[in-house]
C-alpha cells in the first residue's frame, strides 16, 4: 500500500528556483576551499579544469536529479521508485533515494556544528575580540571554543533552530523567500568585501595573480581528481537535495539552461570569495594555504589588526553564516519531504521532528571535540567519521547510481524530448551521461579511497 500523500508546493518562478539551487550549492566550501584550491593548483588553469569537470560530471547528474524529481513530484525515495516503475525497472532503485536522504541527514548533523562556529565568530569579531591579537592568540581562542561544549551546544542549537524555522515555512514562503533574501545579501556582502580589498589593501593584484595566473605545470592527476571531487560535491549532488528541489519544479523550466546558470553563479561567488579573502591574507603576510584554519584562525588576525576590521570581520562572518544557512536548509528539505509524505505529520511538525533528531546527532559531533574526544570509530572521532563516511562513500556512490540509472535504465528518447536536445547536442549528452560521467565518478571514488 502506498502511504505517500501529495503535499508539494511549487517554486513561484524559475528565478526563485535558481536562487534556491545556487544557495544549496554555495556553502562553506565556496568561501575557503575553492579559492584555496584554485590558488595552489594552477590558478586559472585549475578553474578551467574545474569547469570542464563540472560540465562533464556535475551538470549531467544535477539535471537528472531535477528531472527525476520533477517527473515524480515526490520525495527522493518515492521519486526513484516511481520513475523506476515508470521505466519498467525494479523498484529497488529507490535505495538511491534512501542513501541520498540518509547522507543529507548525517551531513547536516555536523554541518550545523560548523554553522554554529560561523554565528559565534560573527559576534566575537563584531565585539572586537580579536583586536590586536597574534596568530597564537587567535588559535587559542578557537581551541578554547572547541573545548567549550556549552558554547558549541548553544550555537549548534541556534543554527539548527534557524534552519528548521526556514524549512518549516514551506517551499515558497520558506526556502524560496529565504533564498531571495540571503543570496542577494551574500552577493552584496561579497561585493563590499571585494571593494574593500581592492581599495584599502596593496595586495589585490597579488591575490588576482595567485588565483588567476594559469600555471599548467601545476595540473597533474591529483589536481584533476580534486577538481572532479569538488565539482561533484559543490552542486549538492547525491544527497537527495536536487531531487527534492526538482519535485517542486514546473514542466516549463528548461533544465539545461537552468543548470548552466546555477554553475556560473556558484563559480562566480567562489572566485569573488577568493578576491575578498586573499588580499587581506597577503596584506598581513599570513598563510594562504591554512585550510579551515584560514577562516577561524588566520583571518581573525587580519580583522584584528586593520582599520575597520571589526565591521569588516562581522560582515565576513555574516557572509559565512548566509552561505552555511542556504546549504543547511537544502540539506534538511529532503528529510522533511520524506517525513511529511510518509507520515501524518504536517510541514511544521515534520521539520521540527527531523530537526530535533538531526540536532541530537549533532550533539554527538560537537562533543567529539571535548568530552567525547577519546571515542573513536575506525580511527576517527565522531565528527570526522561522519564527514568521511558521507563524502568518501555515500555521496559518490549515490551520484554514480543516479547517472547509471539515467544513462542505461531510462528511456533515452523521453529524456531527449524533456531536455529539448537534437542532433549533435543529443549525441554529446548521450556520450557524457552514459560514459564520461560514470567513469569520472568511479575515478573520484577510487582516488578518495586511496587517499
ChimeraX attribute file (.defattr): number of C-alpha atoms within 10 A of each C-alpha:
attribute: neighborCount
match mode: 1-to-1
recipient: residues
	/A:1	3
	/A:2	6
	/A:3	9
	/A:4	16
	/A:5	12
	/A:6	12
	/A:7	13
	/A:8	19
	/A:9	14
	/A:10	17
	/A:11	22
	/A:12	16
	/A:13	13
	/A:14	15
	/A:15	13
	/A:16	18
	/A:17	26
	/A:18	20
	/A:19	25
	/A:20	28
	/A:21	28
	/A:22	27
	/A:23	32
	/A:24	26
	/A:25	26
	/A:26	28
	/A:27	27
	/A:28	26
	/A:29	20
	/A:30	24
	/A:31	24
	/A:32	25
	/A:33	21
	/A:34	22
	/A:35	28
	/A:36	24
	/A:37	20
	/A:38	26
	/A:39	27
	/A:40	16
	/A:41	26
	/A:42	24
	/A:43	24
	/A:44	20
	/A:45	21
	/A:46	27
	/A:47	23
	/A:48	15
	/A:49	21
	/A:50	24
	/A:51	19
	/A:52	16
	/A:53	23
	/A:54	25
	/A:55	18
	/A:56	22
	/A:57	26
	/A:58	27
	/A:59	25
	/A:60	24
	/A:61	28
	/A:62	26
	/A:63	22
	/A:64	22
	/A:65	29
	/A:66	23
	/A:67	24
	/A:68	25
	/A:69	29
	/A:70	21
	/A:71	19
	/A:72	21
	/A:73	25
	/A:74	29
	/A:75	33
	/A:76	34
	/A:77	26
	/A:78	24
	/A:79	25
	/A:80	28
	/A:81	23
	/A:82	22
	/A:83	22
	/A:84	21
	/A:85	14
	/A:86	15
	/A:87	13
	/A:88	12
	/A:89	15
	/A:90	13
	/A:91	17
	/A:92	12
	/A:93	21
	/A:94	19
	/A:95	17
	/A:96	26
	/A:97	27
	/A:98	21
	/A:99	21
	/A:100	29
	/A:101	28
	/A:102	19
	/A:103	25
	/A:104	28
	/A:105	26
	/A:106	19
	/A:107	24
	/A:108	26
	/A:109	29
	/A:110	25
	/A:111	27
	/A:112	29
	/A:113	25
	/A:114	20
	/A:115	26
	/A:116	24
	/A:117	23
	/A:118	26
	/A:119	21
	/A:120	22
	/A:121	25
	/A:122	22
	/A:123	16
	/A:124	18
	/A:125	23
	/A:126	19
	/A:127	14
	/A:128	16
	/A:129	16
	/A:130	24
	/A:131	18
	/A:132	15
	/A:133	17
	/A:134	17
	/A:135	15
	/A:136	11
	/A:137	15
	/A:138	22
	/A:139	18
	/A:140	13
	/A:141	18
	/A:142	16
	/A:143	14
	/A:144	13
	/A:145	18
	/A:146	18
	/A:147	18
	/A:148	16
	/A:149	17
	/A:150	13
	/A:151	17
	/A:152	22
	/A:153	18
	/A:154	13
	/A:155	20
	/A:156	26
	/A:157	21
	/A:158	18
	/A:159	27
	/A:160	27
	/A:161	16
	/A:162	14
	/A:163	28
	/A:164	25
	/A:165	18
	/A:166	24
	/A:167	29
	/A:168	24
	/A:169	17
	/A:170	19
	/A:171	22
	/A:172	19
	/A:173	15
	/A:174	18
	/A:175	28
	/A:176	27
	/A:177	18
	/A:178	23
	/A:179	27
	/A:180	18
	/A:181	12
	/A:182	21
	/A:183	20
	/A:184	12
	/A:185	15
	/A:186	22
	/A:187	16
	/A:188	13
	/A:189	20
	/A:190	23
	/A:191	17
	/A:192	15
	/A:193	23
	/A:194	21
	/A:195	15
	/A:196	16
	/A:197	21
	/A:198	18
	/A:199	11
	/A:200	15
	/A:201	16
	/A:202	14
	/A:203	19
	/A:204	24
	/A:205	13
	/A:206	15
	/A:207	25
	/A:208	18
	/A:209	14
	/A:210	24
	/A:211	26
	/A:212	18
	/A:213	16
	/A:214	20
	/A:215	15
	/A:216	14
	/A:217	9
	/A:218	15
	/A:219	16
	/A:220	12
	/A:221	10
	/A:222	14
	/A:223	19
	/A:224	18
	/A:225	22
	/A:226	21
	/A:227	25
	/A:228	24
	/A:229	26
	/A:230	21
	/A:231	26
	/A:232	24
	/A:233	19
	/A:234	22
	/A:235	27
	/A:236	25
	/A:237	24
	/A:238	31
	/A:239	33
	/A:240	34
	/A:241	32
	/A:242	30
	/A:243	33
	/A:244	32
	/A:245	28
	/A:246	31
	/A:247	27
	/A:248	22
	/A:249	25
	/A:250	16
	/A:251	12
	/A:252	8
	/A:253	13
	/A:254	14
	/A:255	21
	/A:256	15
	/A:257	11
	/A:258	17
	/A:259	21
	/A:260	14
	/A:261	14
	/A:262	23
	/A:263	22
	/A:264	14
	/A:265	16
	/A:266	21
	/A:267	22
	/A:268	14
	/A:269	19
	/A:270	24
	/A:271	22
	/A:272	18
	/A:273	24
	/A:274	26
	/A:275	26
	/A:276	26
	/A:277	27
	/A:278	29
	/A:279	26
	/A:280	27
	/A:281	20
	/A:282	18
	/A:283	18
	/A:284	18
	/A:285	10
	/A:286	17
	/A:287	14
	/A:288	23
	/A:289	16
	/A:290	15
	/A:291	15
	/A:292	13
	/A:293	15
	/A:294	21
	/A:295	19
	/A:296	20
	/A:297	21
	/A:298	24
	/A:299	24
	/A:300	27
	/A:301	26
	/A:302	26
	/A:303	27
	/A:304	22
	/A:305	16
	/A:306	18
	/A:307	11
	/A:308	10
	/A:309	20
	/A:310	24
	/A:311	15
	/A:312	20
	/A:313	27
	/A:314	21
	/A:315	20
	/A:316	28
	/A:317	24
	/A:318	20
	/A:319	26
	/A:320	26
	/A:321	26
	/A:322	26
	/A:323	25
	/A:324	27
	/A:325	28
	/A:326	27
	/A:327	27
	/A:328	27
	/A:329	27
	/A:330	27
	/A:331	28
	/A:332	27
	/A:333	30
	/A:334	28
	/A:335	28
	/A:336	29
	/A:337	24
	/A:338	21
	/A:339	21
	/A:340	24
	/A:341	21
	/A:342	16
	/A:343	12
	/A:344	13
	/A:345	14
	/A:346	14
	/A:347	20
	/A:348	17
	/A:349	15
	/A:350	23
	/A:351	26
	/A:352	19
	/A:353	16
	/A:354	19
	/A:355	25
	/A:356	16
	/A:357	12
	/A:358	22
	/A:359	24
	/A:360	12
	/A:361	17
	/A:362	26
	/A:363	20
	/A:364	17
	/A:365	24
	/A:366	28
	/A:367	22
	/A:368	22
	/A:369	20
	/A:370	15
	/A:371	13
	/A:372	14
	/A:373	16
	/A:374	12
	/A:375	13
	/A:376	14
	/A:377	12
	/A:378	8
	/A:379	9
	/A:380	16
	/A:381	19
	/A:382	24
	/A:383	25
	/A:384	15
	/A:385	16
	/A:386	19
	/A:387	18
	/A:388	14
	/A:389	14
	/A:390	22
	/A:391	19
	/A:392	19
	/A:393	16
	/A:394	21
	/A:395	26
	/A:396	25
	/A:397	19
	/A:398	22
	/A:399	28
	/A:400	23
	/A:401	20
	/A:402	26
	/A:403	24
	/A:404	19
	/A:405	18
	/A:406	23
	/A:407	23
	/A:408	14
	/A:409	15
	/A:410	17
	/A:411	13
	/A:412	14
	/A:413	11
	/A:414	10
	/A:415	17
	/A:416	16
	/A:417	11
	/A:418	14
	/A:419	18
	/A:420	13
	/A:421	16
	/A:422	12
	/A:423	7
	/A:424	9
	/A:425	11
	/A:426	18
	/A:427	12
	/A:428	14
	/A:429	19
	/A:430	18
	/A:431	13
	/A:432	20
	/A:433	22
	/A:434	18
	/A:435	15
	/A:436	14
	/A:437	26
	/A:438	22
	/A:439	16
	/A:440	19
	/A:441	23
	/A:442	15
	/A:443	15
	/A:444	23
	/A:445	22
	/A:446	15
	/A:447	16
	/A:448	17
	/A:449	10
	/A:450	7
	/A:451	8
